[in-house]
């Protein structure tokens, strides 16, 4: 059971719904970063079968200790529950002086569910901008695409490179657009990615003490600007997601869903 103080709060959940990611800087201790680096370098991270309960894997490894850190467990439990399924993992390795970046893509086929998987991106060493890291596009997770349908694009307003210190973890909605960046340094870059599936209803799994906080609407109304005049569509998508997560079918932001649901019947 995850202690309540390690769960996400409602404002963090709203941020995830709006942006499609949360970032936890330097949450992994240095000794675990070094041990995880050695595991990735050696290529000896066990690969469980897809659909395996996460709680039973990696019991005696650095990666296992990392995913069991209280803050990681809290984020996991808040988003997909306390007993998620292992979907897959990958160790992304970019060699020194690799000048080619990856194309923009989403790690999903077209997926219209309000239920969602999450992906952890863990950086075991310092990742300065010249080393590349992962680039994400905040707010892209509801633009449902099939894998590299967006590969023809180059740059977006507001794109965010993962520049971070060792031990930083980012958790993303499975639909977020992202791409690996060139590594212009003389060091090999490692990043561990883990996808998890929920096994319980994704409703009020976090610390809901602040679920009625007045800031929630403003967070969900964030305009990332890259989608131009379509910000209202994104806000409606977020309202639907927030209703799904809270169980509150009356929740609205600036009456955007209210006017869409207005369907009078009968006579005045």
Secondary structure, DSSP 8 states (H G I E B T S, - for coil): ---GGGS-BHHHHHHHHHHSEEEETT-S-HHHHHHHHHHHHHT------TTEEGGGS-TTSHHHHHHTSHHHHHHHHHHH-SS-EEEEEEEEEE-TTB------B-SSSS---SS--EEEEEE-S-B-GGG--EEE-TT-TTS---GGGGTT----TT-EE--B-TTEEEEEETT--EEE--B-SSS-EEEEEEEEE--S--SS-SBGGGTT-THHHHHHT---STTGGGHHHHHHHHHHHHHHHH--TT--STTHHHHHH----S--
